[in-house]
Amino acid sequence: MSTIFRQTIKAFGLFYLFCFVTSCQVNDQQKTAPISPQYGNDSLYIATVLSFDTSSQQRRAEKINEMLASIPQTPQRDSNPWYNYFKAYQYDLRKSADSSAQFYHLMNPSPGQTDLSALKDYVLFNNAISNFNIAKAELVSQTITAVERAEKNNSVFVYRLYDLLAKAYYNNANINKSIEYTQKYYAHHPFKDHPAIRQRYFDICFMLAARQANPGKMQAYLDSARAFARLINDSLALARTYDYESQVYSIEQESAKAVESQRKYFNYLAQHGQLNKIAFNNLATAFTRNNQPDSAIHYYQLCIEWANQQTSNVNLQPVYEGLHESYKKKGNYKEALAALHHAFNIYGANKENIEAAKIEELHTQYQTEKKDQAIASLQTTNNLNRKIINQQRWIFVTICCLLIAVASYGYVAYRQKLLKEKNERLATENKRLILEQKTRQMQLNPHFIYNAIANLQGLISDDKKYEANAYLVAFSKLMRDILELNRNDLVTLEDEARSLKNYIELQQMRYENAFDYEIEDGDLDSSELLIPPMLIQPFVENSIEHGFKAIDYKGRLVIRFKEEPTRLVITIEDNGSGANAVVQNPTGKKSLSRIITQERLNVLFNQQSRQAWFESAPKTGGTGFFTVIYLPIQIA
């Protein structure tokens, strides 16, 4: 028998529990949940929670009120973990996230309440994962630990933790792992044969197939999801299938059909007051692909108006980028440039917020005069860069105006119009180049440059001429390598390894050989293989600056290059503080360098399908951190 039926129902409560679960059913086809009685009314509460998976929201609200009323109003009620769970769930149904989180944290199950402990793990980790587009390695590791604990205790709620892991891996674009845990979720669900559960399962399978860009599987899962949505009479689930249908049509390049299907889904959300940014963006994108830029522009602008009416901040950068593409397709380069300017401003605001947070974090960690000077220098450099960029913009505009004035003497009015359009296209291209330049400037942490200069000044002040000369030579080589390599999208593995070696040796001199390193390339032909420049350096910098910072033993850094049949695998591994370094980060900010690295990989390799990515996590069972980068094979 399945582990879900592992526990024996107490004879006294068997008939009562059966009647209770039957009363919670949505329809006559629903099965009775397997119960695992432990203490008092635990079995009754567990049966209620399991029934929520197939109950309507109104029915769930009614049952929660019944459960809260059944708990005696004694001084001990506030410490009852089931009271806190149902109270939190009640706030969840009212869309009051802060209040629900407060009650979830008050849950304190006893050691024997293993099912309730697994339920608490689920609700807390689910809230944490839902608040971020990418699940952090530490959060995924904690969820895996919760899954292992629930498996060990044969918890009836282990299926929910499987579903949570599938969601985390989906957010992190690890589709294979997401598929694995989705299958486990469905296999362990106590009501897996219920139409509502099967409908949700096929919804998830469709999204996974869409990430794999597999139209055959997408169509099969779409048909199944639609059939069960009709069976359970769920109008929202049925409306979602039209969004799925639009995605299938887009892959099959039937853009007109994609527009019609997307419009059906959009109209449903509009009628029920459930519109969101993704719905606006998807419909506008469908119009763009169908060569209807005017309609696309209309819905992009509606999305902007809708966002301005929301109480919370909505990131409109992808909306303005889509608006830019629509205006460009229409030939209205002036408005296209304006839309791109909005997108650039949003990007800049986000970048400034991240930089401000990093500066505040440094100020908290370091209170010395040297760090204060470094922060002041960084701010001065940023202001200077902004002034230079503004000057370049004015120079470019001035040159363009002079060119237009000179050309106007020798061309007719029609030619002047063509030149003006060409000028607008050049301005748009200049915007793109500036964005690329700013991204590449972030590939080397400016704090490293300031620290390197400060260390050089220290050696000179101490009259260590030999060490200062060697340090300056190494630093010059590194700067030359960075400038030369960043001119190309791809460089040879040999050049990248040489630049990396110069960087690590410079860091060894800086930290007085506090760590050793090793670069293993096996039998690779490093002069033929191509990789993006400065790709590995941010991860090596993290190992040195954070992993080796607070250890009392000698650090070791190992970089391995391995060629597989269709891809190049790069591993960066250290024996530093590992998970401790992650825990000690009080702000929980995402690494900007890692976000930029993934964006570079997406631009270079992931336009059609996912071919390049990386994974980072603390090493299990010991100290240290590791990163694995996967790249498609590129030959010079």
Secondary structure as UniProt FT lines:
FT   HELIX           3..5
FT   TURN            11..13
FT   HELIX           14..23
FT   TURN            28..29
FT   TURN            40..41
FT   HELIX           42..51
FT   HELIX           52..54
FT   HELIX           57..70
FT   TURN            75..76
FT   HELIX           77..79
FT   HELIX           81..93
FT   TURN            94..95
FT   HELIX           97..106
FT   TURN            111..112
FT   HELIX           114..130
FT   HELIX           137..152
FT   TURN            153..154
FT   TURN            156..157
FT   HELIX           158..171
FT   TURN            172..173
FT   HELIX           175..188
FT   TURN            190..193
FT   HELIX           195..211
FT   TURN            212..213
FT   HELIX           215..231
FT   TURN            232..233
FT   HELIX           235..251
FT   TURN            252..253
FT   HELIX           255..271
FT   TURN            272..273
FT   HELIX           277..289
FT   TURN            290..291
FT   HELIX           293..308
FT   HELIX           317..330
FT   HELIX           333..365
FT   HELIX           369..408
FT   TURN            409..410
FT   HELIX           413..441
FT   TURN            442..443
FT   HELIX           446..461
FT   TURN            462..463
FT   HELIX           465..485
FT   TURN            486..487
FT   STRAND          491..492
FT   HELIX           493..510
FT   TURN            511..512
FT   STRAND          515..520
FT   TURN            522..523
FT   TURN            526..528
FT   STRAND          529..531
FT   TURN            533..534
FT   HELIX           537..542
FT   HELIX           543..547
FT   TURN            549..550
FT   STRAND          555..563
FT   STRAND          567..574
FT   HELIX           579..583
FT   HELIX           592..605
FT   STRAND          613..618
FT   TURN            620..621
FT   STRAND          625..632
//
